[in-house]
């Protein structure tokens, strides 16, 4: 097995991801698709199981989690005693009754189960982001190609009509020359989660297995049951990765680019103080070079805070062009004509004389259906390991800059930080033994 994925192998794999699958699925076009769920947290139990279970010709035959309570509840929701239950994802991957695997774990457990499922001949629905560091991405891309599997990323905006229409308008030049894209994620978590002391993990949780390939640290209540996993290095990387990946995927898609040239990020706990390891107030600026849509390049401005929402559209993006601007989020998009030179803006409203407003078509869960359709047709999805790799990398680059305390230059072609060995060491975070990253 390869222990290292070279750039040549990565780009060979990237090209293959866009091609048709090499092997035939075990479930034919008219057969029942047997699903296995790895990760039975809130999303797995309350969103994934109900939505896939209601599809004709689809059923769950196995579930897996390191939390015994979550596992038992998910098994009951998925069908009861006839559903196999595993505490080790490798056992589910080996289950010959499972045709396809859905991975809904926290992000330190995205890449290894995906590779194991592909190696076992199973197709995969992989929730975002791709992993805990940029360097994991080429391994995931290589695995999907080497084993000829359908791997669909959980960046569901790719399957929504209003996002598709918005991207078409941007690429058609409707906004004129785009020089800046603003992206934001705002929440109000005040007064914060506090700073409870470390303690023993609850008896239902295999904490060592949960930590997995991440550097080991003792259990803390804020890292698991208090919805703090996004804010600790064991399982998350802040909103700039967990939420940002959705936005960045759309920006890269619309602007037809893969990576930025430079990144600079700063942030801190300015809204409140707790034991979270990532900032509650964060800002980053990334420069992209010339591309098919922005001929002169453009800036991506990202802001995140958990000390106040303020804006009614708390998670979104705005493409700023010479002719018009577009605000785009899950609530739809609005195009606003640019104010002519010399004309003053008299209103402070969020949207001033919108030229066009489009609302969602109610297709928020269409992405799940498309996964099953892709399996039956042996068709590679638009949201795949390669697009997820690039979108996840944007937030990870912000974190590398923030951790280094300085701006960084990114060589996307070779996957490294330029002339900064300390920052480049953060591109691929080493796995804790005995876990190994290999294809």
C-alpha positions as CSV (number, residue, x, y, z in Angstrom):
1,X,0.0,0.0,0.0
2,X,1.2,3.5,-0.7
3,X,2.2,5.4,2.5
4,X,2.5,8.7,0.7
5,X,0.5,10.3,-2.0
6,X,2.6,12.2,-4.5
7,X,1.4,15.2,-6.4
8,X,1.5,13.2,-9.7
9,X,-0.7,10.5,-8.1
10,X,-3.0,13.1,-6.7
11,X,-3.7,14.7,-10.0
12,X,-4.1,11.4,-11.7
13,X,-6.7,10.6,-9.0
14,X,-8.3,14.0,-9.4
15,X,-8.9,13.4,-13.1
16,X,-10.3,9.9,-12.3
17,X,-12.8,11.3,-9.9
18,X,-14.6,13.1,-12.7
19,X,-14.8,9.8,-14.7
20,X,-17.3,7.0,-14.4
21,X,-16.8,4.4,-11.7
22,X,-14.6,1.5,-12.5
23,X,-16.6,-1.2,-10.8
24,X,-20.2,-2.2,-10.7
25,X,-22.2,-1.6,-7.6
26,X,-23.4,-4.6,-5.7
27,X,-26.9,-3.2,-5.8
28,X,-28.3,-2.9,-9.4
29,X,-30.6,-0.2,-10.7
30,X,-33.7,-1.9,-9.4
31,X,-32.3,-3.6,-6.3
32,X,-32.6,-2.4,-2.8
33,X,-29.6,-0.3,-1.6
34,X,-28.4,-1.4,1.8
35,X,-26.8,1.5,3.7
36,X,-24.4,1.6,6.7
37,X,-24.2,4.7,8.9
38,X,-20.9,5.5,10.6
39,X,-21.5,8.3,13.1
40,X,-24.8,8.2,15.0
41,X,-24.8,11.7,16.5
42,X,-27.6,14.2,16.1
43,X,-27.2,14.6,12.4
44,X,-27.0,10.8,11.8
45,X,-30.0,9.9,14.0
46,X,-32.4,12.8,13.2
47,X,-31.6,13.8,9.6
48,X,-29.7,11.1,7.7
49,X,-31.6,8.0,8.9
50,X,-35.1,9.5,8.4
51,X,-34.4,11.0,5.0
52,X,-32.7,8.0,3.5
53,X,-35.2,5.6,5.1
54,X,-38.2,7.1,3.4
55,X,-36.7,6.7,-0.1
56,X,-38.1,3.8,-2.1
57,X,-35.6,0.9,-2.4
58,X,-33.3,2.1,0.3
59,X,-32.8,0.7,3.8
60,X,-30.2,0.7,6.6
61,X,-28.7,-2.6,7.4
62,X,-25.9,-1.4,9.8
63,X,-25.0,1.4,12.1
64,X,-21.8,2.3,13.9
65,X,-20.7,4.6,16.8
66,X,-18.3,4.7,19.7
67,X,-21.1,6.0,21.9
68,X,-23.3,3.1,23.1
69,X,-26.3,5.2,23.7
70,X,-26.2,6.9,20.3
71,X,-25.6,3.5,18.7
72,X,-28.7,1.9,20.4
73,X,-31.0,4.8,19.5
74,X,-29.8,4.9,15.9
75,X,-30.3,1.1,15.5
76,X,-33.8,1.5,16.8
77,X,-34.6,4.3,14.4
78,X,-32.9,2.5,11.5
79,X,-35.1,-0.6,11.8
80,X,-34.4,-2.4,15.1
81,X,-32.8,-5.7,15.9
82,X,-32.5,-6.6,12.2
83,X,-29.9,-3.8,11.8
84,X,-26.3,-4.7,12.7
85,X,-24.6,-2.5,15.3
86,X,-20.9,-1.9,15.4
87,X,-18.6,0.1,17.7
88,X,-15.7,-0.1,15.2
89,X,-16.1,1.4,11.7
90,X,-13.8,-1.2,10.2
91,X,-16.3,-4.0,11.1
92,X,-19.1,-2.1,9.3
93,X,-16.8,-1.6,6.2
94,X,-16.3,-5.3,6.1
95,X,-20.0,-6.1,6.3
96,X,-20.9,-7.8,3.0
97,X,-24.6,-6.8,3.4
98,X,-23.7,-3.1,3.2
99,X,-23.6,-1.6,-0.3
100,X,-22.8,2.0,0.6
101,X,-21.6,3.9,3.6
102,X,-22.7,7.3,5.0
103,X,-20.0,8.9,7.2
104,X,-21.5,11.5,9.6
105,X,-18.8,11.5,12.3
106,X,-16.8,14.5,13.5
107,X,-14.1,15.5,11.1
108,X,-11.2,13.6,12.7
109,X,-13.0,10.4,11.6
110,X,-13.9,11.4,8.0
111,X,-10.9,10.3,5.9
112,X,-9.9,6.9,7.5
113,X,-13.5,5.4,7.4
114,X,-13.9,6.7,3.8
115,X,-10.7,5.0,2.7
116,X,-11.7,1.8,4.5
117,X,-15.1,1.8,2.9
118,X,-13.7,2.4,-0.6
119,X,-11.1,-0.4,-0.1
120,X,-14.0,-2.7,0.9
121,X,-15.7,-2.0,-2.4
122,X,-18.4,0.3,-1.0
123,X,-19.6,3.7,-2.2
124,X,-19.6,6.6,0.2
125,X,-21.6,9.7,1.2
126,X,-19.1,11.8,3.2
127,X,-20.1,14.7,5.3
128,X,-18.1,17.8,5.3
129,X,-15.3,18.9,5.9
130,X,-12.8,16.5,4.4
131,X,-10.6,16.2,7.5
132,X,-8.4,17.8,10.1
133,X,-5.7,19.1,7.7
134,X,-5.2,19.9,4.1
135,X,-2.7,17.0,3.6
136,X,-5.5,14.4,4.1
137,X,-7.3,15.5,1.0
138,X,-5.0,13.9,-1.6
139,X,-5.4,10.5,0.2
140,X,-9.1,10.7,0.0
141,X,-9.1,11.7,-3.7
142,X,-6.7,8.8,-4.4
143,X,-8.8,6.3,-2.6
144,X,-12.0,7.1,-4.5
145,X,-10.0,6.7,-7.8
146,X,-7.9,3.7,-6.9
147,X,-11.0,1.6,-5.8
148,X,-13.3,3.0,-8.4
149,X,-16.0,4.2,-6.0
150,X,-18.7,6.8,-6.0
151,X,-17.9,9.2,-3.3
152,X,-20.4,12.2,-2.8
153,X,-19.5,15.0,-0.5
154,X,-22.0,16.5,1.9
155,X,-21.8,20.0,0.4
156,X,-25.5,20.0,-0.5
157,X,-25.7,23.4,-2.1
158,X,-24.3,21.8,-5.2
159,X,-27.7,20.1,-5.6
160,X,-30.0,23.1,-5.0
161,X,-31.5,24.9,-7.9
162,X,-31.1,28.5,-6.6
163,X,-27.4,27.9,-6.0
164,X,-27.0,26.4,-9.5
165,X,-28.8,29.4,-11.0
166,X,-26.7,31.9,-9.0
167,X,-23.5,30.3,-10.2
168,X,-24.7,30.4,-13.8
169,X,-25.4,34.2,-13.5
170,X,-22.0,34.9,-11.9
171,X,-20.2,32.9,-14.6
172,X,-22.2,34.6,-17.3
173,X,-21.0,38.1,-16.2
174,X,-24.3,39.3,-14.7
175,X,-22.4,41.1,-11.9
176,X,-19.7,42.6,-14.1
177,X,-16.1,42.3,-13.0
178,X,-16.0,40.7,-9.5
179,X,-13.2,42.0,-7.3
180,X,-14.3,40.8,-3.9
181,X,-16.4,38.1,-2.3
182,X,-17.4,38.5,1.3
183,X,-18.3,35.5,3.4
184,X,-19.7,35.5,6.9
185,X,-20.8,33.2,9.7
186,X,-22.5,34.8,12.7
187,X,-24.0,33.3,15.9
188,X,-24.7,34.4,19.4
189,X,-23.3,31.9,21.9
190,X,-22.9,34.4,24.7
191,X,-22.0,34.0,27.6
192,X,-20.0,31.0,26.2
193,X,-19.6,27.5,27.3
194,X,-17.5,28.2,30.4
195,X,-14.4,26.4,31.4
196,X,-15.4,23.1,33.2
197,X,-12.5,21.0,34.4
198,X,-11.4,17.8,32.6
199,X,-13.0,14.7,34.0
200,X,-13.7,11.0,33.2
201,X,-15.7,10.4,30.0
202,X,-19.2,9.1,30.4
203,X,-19.4,5.3,30.6
204,X,-21.2,5.0,27.2
205,X,-18.4,6.7,25.3
206,X,-15.1,5.0,24.2
207,X,-13.1,8.2,24.5
208,X,-9.8,6.9,23.3
209,X,-11.4,5.5,20.1
210,X,-13.3,8.8,19.6
211,X,-10.0,10.8,19.8
212,X,-8.6,8.5,17.2
213,X,-5.9,9.9,15.0
214,X,-5.9,13.3,16.8
215,X,-3.3,14.1,19.5
216,X,-4.7,12.6,22.7
217,X,-6.1,14.8,25.5
218,X,-8.3,14.2,28.4
219,X,-12.0,14.3,28.2
220,X,-13.8,17.6,28.8
221,X,-17.6,18.1,28.8
222,X,-17.4,21.0,26.4
223,X,-15.7,18.8,23.8
224,X,-18.5,16.3,23.3
225,X,-22.0,16.7,24.8
226,X,-22.0,20.5,25.0
227,X,-21.7,20.8,21.2
228,X,-18.2,22.1,21.5
229,X,-16.5,19.6,19.1
230,X,-16.1,22.3,16.4
231,X,-14.0,24.4,18.8
232,X,-11.4,21.8,19.9
233,X,-8.5,20.4,18.0
234,X,-9.5,16.9,18.8
235,X,-12.5,17.0,16.5
236,X,-12.9,20.4,14.9
237,X,-11.3,23.6,13.5
238,X,-13.8,26.4,14.2
239,X,-16.6,27.7,12.1
240,X,-14.1,28.8,9.5
241,X,-13.8,25.1,8.6
242,X,-17.1,23.5,9.8
243,X,-19.4,26.2,8.4
244,X,-17.0,27.9,6.0
245,X,-16.5,24.8,3.8
246,X,-20.1,25.3,2.5
247,X,-19.5,28.9,1.5
248,X,-16.0,28.3,0.1
249,X,-17.2,25.4,-2.0
250,X,-19.7,27.8,-3.7
251,X,-17.1,30.5,-4.1
252,X,-14.6,28.2,-5.8
253,X,-17.4,26.7,-7.9
254,X,-18.7,30.1,-9.0
255,X,-15.3,31.7,-9.6
256,X,-13.9,28.5,-11.3
257,X,-10.8,28.5,-9.1
258,X,-9.2,25.9,-6.8
259,X,-7.0,27.7,-4.3
260,X,-5.8,31.1,-3.1
261,X,-2.3,32.6,-3.5
262,X,-2.1,34.1,0.0
263,X,-3.9,33.9,3.3
264,X,-3.9,36.0,6.4
265,X,-6.1,35.5,9.5
266,X,-6.4,36.9,12.9
267,X,-8.8,36.3,15.8
268,X,-9.3,35.8,19.5
269,X,-11.8,35.4,22.3
270,X,-13.1,38.9,22.3
271,X,-16.8,38.2,22.9
272,X,-16.4,36.0,26.0
273,X,-13.8,33.7,27.5
274,X,-14.2,29.9,27.8
275,X,-12.0,26.9,27.2
276,X,-12.6,26.6,23.5
277,X,-9.4,26.3,21.5
278,X,-10.5,28.3,18.5
279,X,-11.4,32.0,18.5
280,X,-15.0,33.2,18.9
281,X,-14.1,36.3,16.8
282,X,-12.2,35.7,13.6
283,X,-11.3,37.4,10.3
284,X,-9.3,36.4,7.3
285,X,-8.3,37.8,3.9
286,X,-7.3,35.5,1.0
287,X,-6.0,36.7,-2.4
288,X,-6.9,34.6,-5.5
289,X,-5.0,35.0,-8.8
290,X,-6.6,35.7,-12.2
291,X,-9.1,33.1,-13.3
292,X,-11.9,32.4,-15.8
293,X,-14.4,34.6,-14.0
294,X,-12.3,37.2,-12.2
295,X,-9.7,38.1,-14.9
296,X,-7.7,40.2,-12.6
297,X,-8.1,38.1,-9.5
298,X,-10.2,38.8,-6.4
299,X,-10.2,38.9,-2.6
300,X,-12.1,36.7,-0.3
301,X,-13.0,38.3,3.0
302,X,-14.2,36.0,5.7
303,X,-15.6,37.0,9.1
304,X,-16.9,34.8,11.9
305,X,-18.1,35.7,15.4
306,X,-20.2,33.9,18.0
307,X,-20.8,37.0,20.1
308,X,-23.8,38.4,18.1
309,X,-25.7,37.6,14.9
310,X,-26.9,41.2,14.1
311,X,-27.5,40.4,10.4
312,X,-30.7,38.7,9.6
313,X,-28.9,36.5,7.1
314,X,-26.3,35.1,9.6
315,X,-24.5,32.7,7.2
316,X,-23.9,33.8,3.7
317,X,-21.8,35.4,1.0
318,X,-21.8,38.5,-1.2
319,X,-20.2,38.6,-4.7
320,X,-19.3,42.2,-5.4
321,X,-19.1,43.2,-9.0
322,X,-18.8,46.4,-11.1
323,X,-22.4,46.1,-12.4
324,X,-24.2,44.5,-9.4
325,X,-23.7,42.5,-6.2
326,X,-25.3,39.2,-5.3
327,X,-26.2,38.1,-1.7
328,X,-26.5,34.3,-1.7
329,X,-27.4,31.9,1.1
330,X,-29.8,29.1,1.9
331,X,-32.7,31.5,1.9
332,X,-32.1,32.4,-1.8
333,X,-30.3,35.1,-3.6
334,X,-30.8,38.8,-4.3
335,X,-29.1,40.8,-7.0
336,X,-28.7,44.5,-6.4
337,X,-27.6,46.9,-9.1
338,X,-24.4,48.9,-8.4
339,X,-25.0,52.6,-7.5
340,X,-23.8,54.8,-10.3
341,X,-20.8,57.0,-9.7
342,X,-21.7,60.2,-7.9
343,X,-25.0,58.9,-6.7
344,X,-25.4,58.6,-2.9
345,X,-27.0,55.7,-1.1
346,X,-29.7,57.1,1.2
347,X,-31.0,53.9,2.8
348,X,-29.3,51.8,5.4
349,X,-31.3,48.7,4.5
350,X,-29.7,45.4,3.8
351,X,-30.9,45.3,0.2
352,X,-31.5,48.5,-1.7
353,X,-33.8,48.2,-4.7
354,X,-33.1,44.5,-5.5
355,X,-33.2,43.8,-9.2
356,X,-33.9,40.2,-8.8
357,X,-34.7,37.9,-5.8
358,X,-35.0,34.2,-5.9
359,X,-36.1,31.9,-3.1
360,X,-35.2,28.2,-2.6
361,X,-37.2,25.6,-4.4
362,X,-37.6,23.5,-1.3
363,X,-34.9,21.1,-2.4
364,X,-32.7,21.2,0.7
365,X,-32.6,17.4,1.0
366,X,-32.4,16.7,-2.7
367,X,-28.7,16.0,-2.3
368,X,-29.5,12.7,-0.4
369,X,-31.7,11.6,-3.3
370,X,-29.0,12.4,-5.8
371,X,-26.5,10.2,-4.0
372,X,-28.8,7.2,-4.5
373,X,-29.4,8.1,-8.1
374,X,-25.6,8.3,-8.7
375,X,-25.1,4.9,-7.1
376,X,-27.7,3.3,-9.4
377,X,-26.4,5.1,-12.5
378,X,-22.7,4.7,-11.5
379,X,-22.3,8.4,-12.0
380,X,-19.7,10.5,-10.3
381,X,-21.2,13.5,-8.4
382,X,-20.6,17.2,-8.9
383,X,-19.8,17.3,-5.1
384,X,-16.9,14.9,-4.8
385,X,-13.7,14.3,-2.9
386,X,-11.8,16.8,-5.0
387,X,-14.2,19.7,-4.6
388,X,-14.4,18.9,-0.9
389,X,-10.7,18.9,-0.6
390,X,-10.3,22.4,-2.2
391,X,-13.2,23.8,-0.2
392,X,-11.9,22.4,3.1
393,X,-8.4,23.7,2.4
394,X,-9.5,27.3,2.4
395,X,-10.6,27.2,6.0
396,X,-7.5,25.2,7.0
397,X,-5.2,27.8,5.3
398,X,-6.9,30.4,7.4
399,X,-6.1,28.4,10.6
400,X,-2.5,27.8,9.5
401,X,-2.1,31.6,9.2
402,X,-3.8,32.2,12.5
403,X,-1.7,29.6,14.3
404,X,1.5,30.9,12.7
405,X,0.6,34.5,13.4
406,X,1.5,35.8,10.0
407,X,0.4,35.8,6.3
408,X,1.3,32.7,4.3
409,X,1.8,32.1,0.6
410,X,0.2,28.9,-0.8
411,X,1.5,26.8,-3.6
412,X,-1.6,24.9,-4.5
413,X,0.0,23.1,-7.4
414,X,2.4,21.4,-5.0
415,X,0.3,21.5,-1.8
416,X,2.7,23.5,0.4
417,X,3.2,26.8,2.2
418,X,6.0,28.7,0.4
419,X,9.2,29.7,2.3
420,X,7.8,29.0,5.7
421,X,8.8,25.6,7.1
422,X,7.0,26.1,10.4
423,X,3.7,26.9,8.7
424,X,4.2,24.2,6.2
425,X,4.4,21.6,9.0
426,X,0.7,22.3,9.7
427,X,-0.4,21.2,6.2
428,X,-0.5,17.6,7.2
429,X,-1.0,16.9,10.9
430,X,0.6,13.6,12.0
431,X,-1.7,10.8,13.0
432,X,-1.6,9.3,16.5
433,X,-0.5,5.7,16.7
434,X,-1.7,3.1,15.8
435,X,-3.7,5.0,13.1
436,X,-2.0,5.4,9.7
437,X,-3.0,7.5,6.7
438,X,-2.4,5.3,3.7
439,X,-4.3,4.1,0.6
